[in-house]
Every structure is written in structure tokens, then in C-alpha cells.
Amino acid sequence: MSGVHDMGGRPNDDPIDQSQHILSDWERHTHAMVGVLREKRLITTDELRRGIESIAPQEYERLSYYERWSASLETLLVEKGLVTQEEIDARAEVLREKWG
């Protein structure tokens, strides 16, 4: 059975967006964090993919590419005991207050 992430080859009439996407700072940071965590052997590509593929279908479709990476990283880091969900939530709140 295919999941929401198995979109390749699904027929539709939607045009393919081939425009260049300029990454925002948080997207570059997320990409860099994945690279560092892989280099330090704290996560693997397969684990990142498992995390992405385990996102609920409605949320998966709502999230952007790097938001999926970020959600997967959050799950993996908590699973591995490197941070707690409470620590993530507290830091997110500080950032929300700072940046709105």
C-alpha cells in the first residue's frame, strides 16, 4: 500500500513548478543541521526518510519540503533522547516571542 509520500507517477493535470526556489534562512539551517547530524552519525538518511514518511497524511500535504525535514528531525532527536519535546517546545516559544 502506498502512502501520501508516494506521489511519483500519480497522474494529474497540475503543472510542474520548475521555478528556482530561493531558500530562506531557516531552510538552510535545517539542511545544515541534517548534514551535521549525519556527519556525527546521530541520524541516517533512512531514519530521516522514515520520520518524513510517518507524518500524518493531512499534515504531510500541508507541510513544505523543509518543514517535513524539520518535523522528522524533531521526532528523531526526541526518540534518540538527545532533546525532550518540552525543550523543543520551550525553545520554539522563545523564538515565537522574539520573531512573532
Biotite code that builds the C-alpha atoms (Angstrom):
import biotite.structure as struc

atoms = struc.array([
    struc.Atom([0.000, 0.000, 0.000], chain_id="A", res_id=1, res_name="MET", atom_name="CA", element="C"),
    struc.Atom([1.429, 3.376, -0.945], chain_id="A", res_id=2, res_name="SER", atom_name="CA", element="C"),
    struc.Atom([1.476, 6.322, 1.412], chain_id="A", res_id=3, res_name="GLY", atom_name="CA", element="C"),
    struc.Atom([0.924, 10.022, 0.905], chain_id="A", res_id=4, res_name="VAL", atom_name="CA", element="C"),
    struc.Atom([4.648, 10.408, 0.193], chain_id="A", res_id=5, res_name="HIS", atom_name="CA", element="C"),
    struc.Atom([4.429, 8.007, -2.800], chain_id="A", res_id=6, res_name="ASP", atom_name="CA", element="C"),
    struc.Atom([3.307, 10.686, -5.254], chain_id="A", res_id=7, res_name="MET", atom_name="CA", element="C"),
    struc.Atom([5.660, 9.912, -8.117], chain_id="A", res_id=8, res_name="GLY", atom_name="CA", element="C"),
    struc.Atom([3.815, 8.791, -11.200], chain_id="A", res_id=9, res_name="GLY", atom_name="CA", element="C"),
    struc.Atom([0.347, 9.729, -9.952], chain_id="A", res_id=10, res_name="ARG", atom_name="CA", element="C"),
    struc.Atom([-1.451, 11.182, -12.949], chain_id="A", res_id=11, res_name="PRO", atom_name="CA", element="C"),
    struc.Atom([-2.864, 14.679, -12.677], chain_id="A", res_id=12, res_name="ASN", atom_name="CA", element="C"),
    struc.Atom([-3.080, 17.828, -14.749], chain_id="A", res_id=13, res_name="ASP", atom_name="CA", element="C"),
    struc.Atom([-1.180, 20.076, -12.335], chain_id="A", res_id=14, res_name="ASP", atom_name="CA", element="C"),
    struc.Atom([1.702, 21.922, -13.974], chain_id="A", res_id=15, res_name="PRO", atom_name="CA", element="C"),
    struc.Atom([5.165, 21.209, -12.605], chain_id="A", res_id=16, res_name="ILE", atom_name="CA", element="C"),
    struc.Atom([6.664, 24.235, -10.876], chain_id="A", res_id=17, res_name="ASP", atom_name="CA", element="C"),
    struc.Atom([10.141, 24.467, -12.343], chain_id="A", res_id=18, res_name="GLN", atom_name="CA", element="C"),
    struc.Atom([10.959, 27.884, -10.918], chain_id="A", res_id=19, res_name="SER", atom_name="CA", element="C"),
    struc.Atom([14.074, 28.300, -8.821], chain_id="A", res_id=20, res_name="GLN", atom_name="CA", element="C"),
    struc.Atom([13.347, 28.308, -5.085], chain_id="A", res_id=21, res_name="HIS", atom_name="CA", element="C"),
    struc.Atom([15.498, 30.621, -3.005], chain_id="A", res_id=22, res_name="ILE", atom_name="CA", element="C"),
    struc.Atom([15.980, 29.009, 0.398], chain_id="A", res_id=23, res_name="LEU", atom_name="CA", element="C"),
    struc.Atom([15.137, 31.047, 3.466], chain_id="A", res_id=24, res_name="SER", atom_name="CA", element="C"),
    struc.Atom([17.500, 31.125, 6.437], chain_id="A", res_id=25, res_name="ASP", atom_name="CA", element="C"),
    struc.Atom([15.553, 28.517, 8.416], chain_id="A", res_id=26, res_name="TRP", atom_name="CA", element="C"),
    struc.Atom([15.577, 26.143, 5.413], chain_id="A", res_id=27, res_name="GLU", atom_name="CA", element="C"),
    struc.Atom([19.351, 26.494, 5.049], chain_id="A", res_id=28, res_name="ARG", atom_name="CA", element="C"),
    struc.Atom([19.748, 25.905, 8.789], chain_id="A", res_id=29, res_name="HIS", atom_name="CA", element="C"),
    struc.Atom([17.571, 22.793, 8.615], chain_id="A", res_id=30, res_name="THR", atom_name="CA", element="C"),
    struc.Atom([19.580, 21.455, 5.685], chain_id="A", res_id=31, res_name="HIS", atom_name="CA", element="C"),
    struc.Atom([22.831, 22.169, 7.537], chain_id="A", res_id=32, res_name="ALA", atom_name="CA", element="C"),
    struc.Atom([21.550, 20.516, 10.723], chain_id="A", res_id=33, res_name="MET", atom_name="CA", element="C"),
    struc.Atom([20.729, 17.342, 8.807], chain_id="A", res_id=34, res_name="VAL", atom_name="CA", element="C"),
    struc.Atom([24.225, 17.367, 7.338], chain_id="A", res_id=35, res_name="GLY", atom_name="CA", element="C"),
    struc.Atom([25.890, 17.814, 10.718], chain_id="A", res_id=36, res_name="VAL", atom_name="CA", element="C"),
    struc.Atom([23.750, 15.145, 12.383], chain_id="A", res_id=37, res_name="LEU", atom_name="CA", element="C"),
    struc.Atom([24.571, 12.709, 9.559], chain_id="A", res_id=38, res_name="ARG", atom_name="CA", element="C"),
    struc.Atom([28.285, 13.542, 9.748], chain_id="A", res_id=39, res_name="GLU", atom_name="CA", element="C"),
    struc.Atom([28.239, 12.957, 13.520], chain_id="A", res_id=40, res_name="LYS", atom_name="CA", element="C"),
    struc.Atom([26.404, 9.675, 12.863], chain_id="A", res_id=41, res_name="ARG", atom_name="CA", element="C"),
    struc.Atom([23.484, 10.722, 15.037], chain_id="A", res_id=42, res_name="LEU", atom_name="CA", element="C"),
    struc.Atom([20.957, 10.155, 12.252], chain_id="A", res_id=43, res_name="ILE", atom_name="CA", element="C"),
    struc.Atom([20.903, 8.357, 8.923], chain_id="A", res_id=44, res_name="THR", atom_name="CA", element="C"),
    struc.Atom([19.203, 9.154, 5.652], chain_id="A", res_id=45, res_name="THR", atom_name="CA", element="C"),
    struc.Atom([16.920, 6.164, 6.186], chain_id="A", res_id=46, res_name="ASP", atom_name="CA", element="C"),
    struc.Atom([15.883, 7.448, 9.608], chain_id="A", res_id=47, res_name="GLU", atom_name="CA", element="C"),
    struc.Atom([15.153, 10.909, 8.199], chain_id="A", res_id=48, res_name="LEU", atom_name="CA", element="C"),
    struc.Atom([13.048, 9.309, 5.463], chain_id="A", res_id=49, res_name="ARG", atom_name="CA", element="C"),
    struc.Atom([11.182, 7.122, 7.995], chain_id="A", res_id=50, res_name="ARG", atom_name="CA", element="C"),
    struc.Atom([10.376, 10.215, 10.013], chain_id="A", res_id=51, res_name="GLY", atom_name="CA", element="C"),
    struc.Atom([9.091, 12.052, 6.954], chain_id="A", res_id=52, res_name="ILE", atom_name="CA", element="C"),
    struc.Atom([7.042, 9.079, 5.781], chain_id="A", res_id=53, res_name="GLU", atom_name="CA", element="C"),
    struc.Atom([5.443, 8.708, 9.223], chain_id="A", res_id=54, res_name="SER", atom_name="CA", element="C"),
    struc.Atom([3.941, 12.212, 9.148], chain_id="A", res_id=55, res_name="ILE", atom_name="CA", element="C"),
    struc.Atom([0.130, 12.039, 9.085], chain_id="A", res_id=56, res_name="ALA", atom_name="CA", element="C"),
    struc.Atom([-1.196, 12.416, 5.501], chain_id="A", res_id=57, res_name="PRO", atom_name="CA", element="C"),
    struc.Atom([-3.067, 15.686, 6.127], chain_id="A", res_id=58, res_name="GLN", atom_name="CA", element="C"),
    struc.Atom([-0.043, 17.245, 7.799], chain_id="A", res_id=59, res_name="GLU", atom_name="CA", element="C"),
    struc.Atom([2.347, 15.868, 5.164], chain_id="A", res_id=60, res_name="TYR", atom_name="CA", element="C"),
    struc.Atom([0.402, 17.610, 2.409], chain_id="A", res_id=61, res_name="GLU", atom_name="CA", element="C"),
    struc.Atom([0.230, 20.861, 4.409], chain_id="A", res_id=62, res_name="ARG", atom_name="CA", element="C"),
    struc.Atom([3.963, 20.994, 5.156], chain_id="A", res_id=63, res_name="LEU", atom_name="CA", element="C"),
    struc.Atom([6.640, 22.250, 2.798], chain_id="A", res_id=64, res_name="SER", atom_name="CA", element="C"),
    struc.Atom([9.697, 20.162, 1.897], chain_id="A", res_id=65, res_name="TYR", atom_name="CA", element="C"),
    struc.Atom([11.916, 21.517, 4.664], chain_id="A", res_id=66, res_name="TYR", atom_name="CA", element="C"),
    struc.Atom([9.076, 21.610, 7.176], chain_id="A", res_id=67, res_name="GLU", atom_name="CA", element="C"),
    struc.Atom([8.881, 17.837, 6.657], chain_id="A", res_id=68, res_name="ARG", atom_name="CA", element="C"),
    struc.Atom([12.619, 17.557, 7.280], chain_id="A", res_id=69, res_name="TRP", atom_name="CA", element="C"),
    struc.Atom([12.236, 19.658, 10.424], chain_id="A", res_id=70, res_name="SER", atom_name="CA", element="C"),
    struc.Atom([9.323, 17.569, 11.715], chain_id="A", res_id=71, res_name="ALA", atom_name="CA", element="C"),
    struc.Atom([11.305, 14.390, 11.080], chain_id="A", res_id=72, res_name="SER", atom_name="CA", element="C"),
    struc.Atom([14.371, 15.779, 12.867], chain_id="A", res_id=73, res_name="LEU", atom_name="CA", element="C"),
    struc.Atom([12.245, 16.711, 15.866], chain_id="A", res_id=74, res_name="GLU", atom_name="CA", element="C"),
    struc.Atom([10.846, 13.184, 16.052], chain_id="A", res_id=75, res_name="THR", atom_name="CA", element="C"),
    struc.Atom([14.258, 11.551, 15.663], chain_id="A", res_id=76, res_name="LEU", atom_name="CA", element="C"),
    struc.Atom([16.026, 13.742, 18.215], chain_id="A", res_id=77, res_name="LEU", atom_name="CA", element="C"),
    struc.Atom([13.322, 13.048, 20.799], chain_id="A", res_id=78, res_name="VAL", atom_name="CA", element="C"),
    struc.Atom([13.311, 9.298, 20.022], chain_id="A", res_id=79, res_name="GLU", atom_name="CA", element="C"),
    struc.Atom([17.079, 9.178, 20.490], chain_id="A", res_id=80, res_name="LYS", atom_name="CA", element="C"),
    struc.Atom([16.883, 11.074, 23.790], chain_id="A", res_id=81, res_name="GLY", atom_name="CA", element="C"),
    struc.Atom([19.068, 13.930, 22.526], chain_id="A", res_id=82, res_name="LEU", atom_name="CA", element="C"),
    struc.Atom([16.404, 16.502, 23.453], chain_id="A", res_id=83, res_name="VAL", atom_name="CA", element="C"),
    struc.Atom([12.984, 16.357, 25.041], chain_id="A", res_id=84, res_name="THR", atom_name="CA", element="C"),
    struc.Atom([9.744, 17.537, 23.492], chain_id="A", res_id=85, res_name="GLN", atom_name="CA", element="C"),
    struc.Atom([9.496, 20.024, 26.348], chain_id="A", res_id=86, res_name="GLU", atom_name="CA", element="C"),
    struc.Atom([12.896, 21.507, 25.456], chain_id="A", res_id=87, res_name="GLU", atom_name="CA", element="C"),
    struc.Atom([11.849, 21.868, 21.825], chain_id="A", res_id=88, res_name="ILE", atom_name="CA", element="C"),
    struc.Atom([8.523, 23.454, 22.764], chain_id="A", res_id=89, res_name="ASP", atom_name="CA", element="C"),
    struc.Atom([10.187, 25.891, 25.195], chain_id="A", res_id=90, res_name="ALA", atom_name="CA", element="C"),
    struc.Atom([12.739, 26.972, 22.581], chain_id="A", res_id=91, res_name="ARG", atom_name="CA", element="C"),
    struc.Atom([10.017, 27.356, 19.949], chain_id="A", res_id=92, res_name="ALA", atom_name="CA", element="C"),
    struc.Atom([8.084, 29.609, 22.321], chain_id="A", res_id=93, res_name="GLU", atom_name="CA", element="C"),
    struc.Atom([11.157, 31.812, 22.882], chain_id="A", res_id=94, res_name="VAL", atom_name="CA", element="C"),
    struc.Atom([11.604, 32.121, 19.129], chain_id="A", res_id=95, res_name="LEU", atom_name="CA", element="C"),
    struc.Atom([7.897, 32.907, 18.595], chain_id="A", res_id=96, res_name="ARG", atom_name="CA", element="C"),
    struc.Atom([8.137, 35.707, 21.162], chain_id="A", res_id=97, res_name="GLU", atom_name="CA", element="C"),
    struc.Atom([11.292, 37.044, 19.510], chain_id="A", res_id=98, res_name="LYS", atom_name="CA", element="C"),
    struc.Atom([10.214, 36.844, 15.872], chain_id="A", res_id=99, res_name="TRP", atom_name="CA", element="C"),
    struc.Atom([6.434, 36.773, 16.101], chain_id="A", res_id=100, res_name="GLY", atom_name="CA", element="C"),
])
